[in-house]
Amino acid sequence: MFENLTDRLAGTVKRLRGQTRLTEDNIKETLREVRMALLEADVALPVVKAIVEHVRERAVGQEVLQSLSPGQAFVKIVNDELVHIMGDANESLHLATQPPAVVLMAGLQGAGKTTTVGKLARFLKEREHKSVMVVSADVYRPAAIKQLETLAGEVGVDFYASAADQDPLAIVNGAIDAARKQFKDVLIVDTAGRLHIDDEMMGEIQRIHTAIKPVETLFVVDAMTGQDAANTAKAFNDALPLTGVVLTKADGDARGGAALSVRHITGKPIKFIGVGERSSALEPFHPDRIASRILGMGDVLSLVEEAHRKVDKDKAEKLAKKIQRGKGFDLEDLRDQLQQMLSMGGIGSLLDKLPGVGNVPDAVKQQANDGEIKRMIAIINSMTRQERRFPDIIKGSRKRRIAGGSGTQVQDVNRLLKQHTQMSKAMKKFSKGGMGKMMRMMKGKMPPGMPF
């Protein structure tokens, strides 16, 4: 996410090294680069002007703290302004009402609205512990109703059946009645989209909104449309009392213009951000964490939260005890670790949240991909249980059989076995109390403030 903006902003502070004070002269060029970076990221012009002006006002003449370089102080100022322009803090859904709490989803066709309904239903079910029902009032797009029914089945929530020959308002009223009788906490309504904003579309959704009075009206918009996303959101906000925005396809948005523009132009908070195709790839939008990612400082807090939710704690505990007892780290253990990595969104999602990844060469980033992880899992799956438990027995003929069974080459099998050997040696060091020694060796190579 936001690679282009991150790369540009990361280079701007280099000009300030060696300075003891931020002045109009030594930040003039840096501010120009910030402005260009934001414009290239397709951030709306009024937003660019606001950010740059506020940064200038705070930066000029500011004394640099003893522990910070001017570059770091400038980054702090830019970070604070990015957070402010995106909304300061996450705003959650307001569902405190007599059940069912109705959430109305609006947006243009192709923005990922129906998929987002499924993702939001899963989010509310798994992380908010709500009982959820979904309904499609899109009687115009072929297979829209069937698509939502399939998604509801995948995420394990109730689906209210509707048909293309029904009136959209009658569908929604029927769903509200069913959700009330079944004691559902939340009803999510998927409405029809269009390829562009038109009076007929707006009239229909206004009619539904007026009749059902939803507690949340969310506008779903494609982040890859840049500042057009903000302009479309404003048009919808003029017609409907929106309560928030959901940015979709943010994982494919290398620019970041929509995330930085929507709140400022519409005045409505971004409540969620879609970061992938999986039904679990919907995150609450935290401006401070997104700003940190944009500036290349990572998002460790989100990474920790995701690990806490998705890592199999029983398996992790068993592996820890196994290693402590001196038993080897076998290929079945390696497969478990790789599968858990995929469940957390894959390599791309993990790298996106790690600090300093912007400094990693592109060639290295390209080598770390989900395809390689899946290839490694396929190789391990092509082994017998004995081979997974005792990798040392895997020699020439076995390697050829495993490569053939997994659709890979013998050198791929050799590479996997070498990586496993290296990891196994590292695990043995941990089991013999080698962690403290390793940390002492690393001392002096870690960033200031680390506790060792």
ZAMARGU-4260 file (C-alpha; in steps of 0.2 Angstrom, whole numbers, plus 5000, padded with zeros to 4 digits):
<rodrens>
0) 5000/5000/5000 | 5005/5018/4996 | 5023/5013/4990 | 5025/5028/4978 | 5021/5040/4992
5) 5031/5031/5005 | 5047/5031/4993 | 5045/5050/4989 | 5042/5055/5007 | 5056/5044/5014
10) 5069/5054/5003 | 5063/5071/5008 | 5071/5071/5025 | 5089/5067/5019 | 5091/5085/5014
15) 5089/5091/5032 | 5103/5080/5040 | 5117/5090/5049 | 5105/5105/5052 | 5102/5110/5070
20) 5086/5120/5067 | 5072/5119/5055 | 5071/5136/5046 | 5061/5143/5031 | 5077/5140/5020
25) 5081/5122/5024 | 5064/5115/5023 | 5058/5125/5008 | 5065/5112/4996 | 5058/5098/5007
30) 5041/5105/5007 | 5041/5107/4988 | 5045/5088/4987 | 5031/5084/5000 | 5019/5094/4989
35) 5025/5085/4973 | 5024/5068/4982 | 5006/5071/4987 | 5001/5077/4970 | 5009/5062/4962
40) 4999/5051/4974 | 4983/5059/4967 | 4979/5068/4983 | 4966/5082/4980 | 4973/5099/4978
45) 4964/5107/4993 | 4971/5093/5004 | 4989/5095/4997 | 4988/5114/5001 | 4981/5111/5019
50) 4994/5098/5023 | 5009/5108/5016 | 5003/5124/5025 | 5000/5116/5041 | 5017/5107/5041
55) 5026/5124/5036 | 5018/5133/5051 | 5023/5120/5063 | 5040/5116/5056 | 5048/5134/5054
60) 5058/5139/5069 | 5054/5124/5079 | 5068/5119/5091 | 5075/5101/5088 | 5074/5090/5103
65) 5090/5084/5109 | 5087/5066/5104 | 5080/5070/5087 | 5088/5076/5071 | 5079/5089/5061
70) 5074/5076/5048 | 5066/5065/5062 | 5057/5081/5069 | 5051/5085/5052 | 5044/5067/5049
75) 5035/5069/5066 | 5027/5085/5060 | 5022/5077/5044 | 5016/5061/5053 | 5005/5072/5064
80) 4997/5081/5050 | 4993/5065/5040 | 4985/5058/5055 | 4974/5074/5057 | 4969/5075/5039
85) 4963/5057/5039 | 4953/5059/5055 | 4964/5058/5070 | 4957/5042/5077 | 4947/5026/5071
90) 4928/5028/5072 | 4919/5012/5075 | 4902/5007/5069 | 4888/5014/5081 | 4877/4999/5083
95) 4869/5003/5100 | 4851/5003/5095 | 4836/4991/5097 | 4840/4976/5086 | 4842/4974/5072
100) 4855/4988/5069 | 4853/4991/5050 | 4869/4995/5040 | 4865/5002/5023 | 4879/5000/5010
105) 4880/5012/4995 | 4892/5014/4981 | 4896/5013/4962 | 4896/4997/4953 | 4913/4989/4953
110) 4919/4996/4969 | 4918/4980/4978 | 4902/4983/4988 | 4895/4966/4988 | 4912/4958/4993
115) 4913/4971/5007 | 4896/4966/5014 | 4903/4949/5016 | 4919/4955/5024 | 4910/4966/5036
120) 4898/4952/5041 | 4913/4941/5045 | 4921/4956/5055 | 4905/4959/5065 | 4903/4940/5068
125) 4921/4936/5073 | 4928/4951/5081 | 4912/4960/5088 | 4903/4944/5092 | 4887/4949/5083
130) 4874/4938/5075 | 4872/4945/5058 | 4860/4944/5043 | 4863/4950/5025 | 4851/4954/5011
135) 4853/4960/4993 | 4842/4974/4986 | 4852/4974/4970 | 4839/4968/4958 | 4848/4974/4942
140) 4865/4966/4942 | 4864/4948/4936 | 4869/4936/4949 | 4871/4950/4963 | 4859/4941/4974
145) 4867/4924/4971 | 4885/4931/4974 | 4879/4938/4991 | 4871/4921/4996 | 4888/4912/4992
150) 4898/4925/5002 | 4886/4923/5017 | 4888/4904/5017 | 4907/4906/5016 | 4908/4918/5031
155) 4894/4909/5041 | 4880/4922/5043 | 4862/4921/5038 | 4856/4926/5021 | 4838/4933/5018
160) 4833/4927/5001 | 4827/4939/4988 | 4823/4939/4969 | 4826/4950/4954 | 4807/4953/4951
165) 4804/4960/4969 | 4804/4979/4974 | 4820/4983/4983 | 4811/4992/4997 | 4799/4977/4999
170) 4815/4966/5000 | 4823/4977/5014 | 4807/4978/5024 | 4805/4959/5023 | 4823/4957/5029
175) 4821/4968/5044 | 4806/4959/5049 | 4815/4942/5048 | 4830/4949/5057 | 4819/4955/5071
180) 4810/4938/5073 | 4827/4929/5073 | 4834/4941/5086 | 4848/4946/5074 | 4860/4960/5081
185) 4864/4967/5064 | 4856/4967/5046 | 4868/4973/5032 | 4859/4979/5017 | 4868/4978/5000
190) 4860/4990/4988 | 4861/4992/4969 | 4876/5001/4961 | 4878/5010/4944 | 4893/5013/4933
195) 4890/5032/4937 | 4880/5043/4948 | 4862/5045/4941 | 4846/5052/4947 | 4837/5035/4946
200) 4850/5027/4957 | 4850/5041/4970 | 4831/5042/4970 | 4830/5023/4974 | 4843/5023/4988
205) 4835/5039/4996 | 4818/5030/4996 | 4826/5015/5005 | 4835/5026/5017 | 4820/5036/5022
210) 4810/5021/5024 | 4821/5010/5035 | 4832/5024/5044 | 4848/5014/5046 | 4860/5017/5060
215) 4875/5017/5048 | 4875/5022/5030 | 4892/5017/5023 | 4899/5023/5006 | 4910/5009/4998
220) 4923/5017/4986 | 4938/5010/4976 | 4954/5017/4983 | 4963/5015/4966 | 4952/5029/4959
225) 4962/5042/4969 | 4954/5059/4971 | 4940/5053/4961 | 4935/5043/4976 | 4934/5058/4987
230) 4923/5067/4974 | 4911/5053/4971 | 4910/5051/4990 | 4905/5070/4991 | 4892/5067/4978
235) 4884/5053/4988 | 4886/5063/5004 | 4876/5077/4997 | 4862/5065/4992 | 4863/5054/5008
240) 4867/5057/5026 | 4883/5046/5026 | 4890/5040/5042 | 4906/5034/5035 | 4917/5027/5021
245) 4924/5010/5017 | 4940/5011/5006 | 4942/4995/4995 | 4956/4988/4985 | 4969/4998/4996
250) 4982/4984/4994 | 4983/4988/4975 | 4984/5007/4978 | 5002/5012/4977 | 4997/5031/4978
255) 4986/5033/4993 | 4977/5049/4986 | 4960/5042/4992 | 4965/5039/5010 | 4972/5056/5012
260) 4957/5065/5003 | 4941/5057/5008 | 4939/5063/5026 | 4945/5081/5021 | 4933/5083/5007
265) 4917/5074/5014 | 4920/5077/5032 | 4915/5059/5035 | 4927/5046/5043 | 4935/5032/5034
270) 4929/5017/5045 | 4936/5002/5036 | 4949/4998/5023 | 4949/4983/5012 | 4967/4976/5010
275) 4965/4960/5000 | 4953/4948/4992 | 4951/4936/5007 | 4935/4938/5017 | 4946/4942/5032
280) 4954/4956/5023 | 4945/4971/5031 | 4953/4981/5044 | 4947/4996/5055 | 4954/5012/5048
285) 4967/5019/5060 | 4974/5036/5054 | 4989/5035/5065 | 4994/5017/5059 | 4991/5022/5041
290) 5001/5037/5042 | 5015/5027/5050 | 5014/5015/5035 | 5015/5029/5023 | 5031/5036/5031
295) 5039/5019/5031 | 5038/5016/5050 | 5027/5001/5049 | 5012/4996/5059 | 5018/4984/5072
300) 5002/4986/5083 | 4991/4980/5069 | 5003/4966/5066 | 5002/4961/5084 | 4983/4961/5084
305) 4982/4951/5069 | 4995/4938/5076 | 4985/4937/5092 | 4969/4933/5082 | 4975/4921/5069
310) 4990/4912/5076 | 4985/4895/5082 | 4990/4896/5100 | 4989/4878/5104 | 5001/4873/5090
315) 5013/4887/5095 | 5013/4881/5113 | 5016/4863/5107 | 5031/4869/5096 | 5039/4879/5110
320) 5038/4864/5122 | 5044/4852/5109 | 5060/4863/5105 | 5063/4866/5124 | 5063/4847/5126
325) 5077/4847/5113 | 5066/4838/5100 | 5070/4844/5082 | 5061/4857/5072 | 5054/4845/5058
330) 5046/4849/5041 | 5029/4847/5048 | 5033/4861/5060 | 5039/4872/5046 | 5023/4869/5036
335) 5013/4874/5050 | 5023/4891/5052 | 5021/4894/5033 | 5002/4891/5033 | 5000/4902/5048
340) 5009/4916/5039 | 4997/4914/5024 | 4982/4915/5036 | 4989/4932/5042 | 4988/4939/5024
345) 5004/4932/5017 | 5021/4940/5015 | 5015/4956/5007 | 5003/4960/5022 | 5017/4956/5034
350) 5030/4967/5025 | 5018/4981/5024 | 5017/4982/5043 | 5035/4980/5047 | 5046/4996/5050
355) 5060/5000/5038 | 5054/4989/5024 | 5055/5004/5013 | 5074/5003/5014 | 5074/4985/5008
360) 5079/4983/4989 | 5065/4979/4977 | 5074/4964/4971 | 5073/4957/4989 | 5055/4961/4991
365) 5050/4953/4975 | 5058/4936/4981 | 5047/4936/4996 | 5030/4932/4989 | 5016/4921/4993
370) 5019/4910/4978 | 5036/4905/4985 | 5027/4900/5002 | 5014/4890/4993 | 5027/4881/4983
375) 5036/4876/4999 | 5020/4870/5006 | 5017/4860/4990 | 5034/4852/4992 | 5032/4847/5010
380) 5014/4840/5006 | 5022/4829/4992 | 5033/4820/5006 | 5029/4805/5016 | 5026/4807/5034
385) 5042/4799/5038 | 5051/4811/5026 | 5043/4826/5035 | 5048/4819/5052 | 5066/4814/5047
390) 5072/4825/5033 | 5090/4818/5033 | 5083/4802/5023 | 5078/4813/5008 | 5091/4809/4995
395) 5092/4808/4976 | 5078/4797/4971 | 5066/4804/4985 | 5070/4822/4979 | 5066/4818/4961
400) 5049/4810/4967 | 5045/4825/4978 | 5049/4837/4965 | 5038/4828/4952 | 5024/4826/4964
405) 5024/4845/4969 | 5027/4851/4951 | 5044/4859/4955 | 5062/4856/4952 | 5075/4846/4962
410) 5084/4862/4966 | 5068/4869/4973 | 5068/4854/4985 | 5086/4857/4989 | 5083/4875/4993
415) 5069/4870/5005 | 5079/4857/5014 | 5093/4870/5016 | 5081/4883/5023 | 5074/4870/5035
420) 5092/4865/5041 | 5096/4884/5045 | 5080/4886/5054 | 5082/4870/5064 | 5100/4876/5069
425) 5092/4892/5075 | 5079/4883/5085 | 5092/4872/5094 | 5101/4888/5099 | 5085/4895/5107
430) 5082/4878/5116 | 5100/4879/5124 | 5098/4897/5131 | 5106/4904/5115 | 5093/4919/5114
435) 5102/4929/5127 | 5119/4926/5118 | 5111/4931/5102 | 5104/4947/5109 | 5121/4952/5116
440) 5129/4949/5099 | 5116/4960/5091 | 5118/4974/5104 | 5124/4990/5096 | 5116/4985/5079
445) 5099/4988/5085 | 5090/5005/5085 | 5092/5016/5101 | 5079/5012/5114 | 5078/4994/5112
450) 5079/4985/5129 | 5095/4975/5126
</rodrens>
